[in-house]
């Protein structure tokens, strides 16, 4: 099974959330159309038929990516913390 790129998934989730907020604040045909397109793309990317399942799978994927990244940093002798705060 192909695993989506976490960066792409993160971007889709961010756009989806932004559009949901925009739609809640003020519904417009443009926002509704873009939300529909992002919803479709997120579902296709995550291999689901519904947005709730797509978001859950995306969250799981991003959590695994963070865990994997943390393990590889520790294996390299790094803490995984950013250098600048």
Helices and strands as residue ranges (DSSP letters): H 6-25, H 29-46, H 51-75
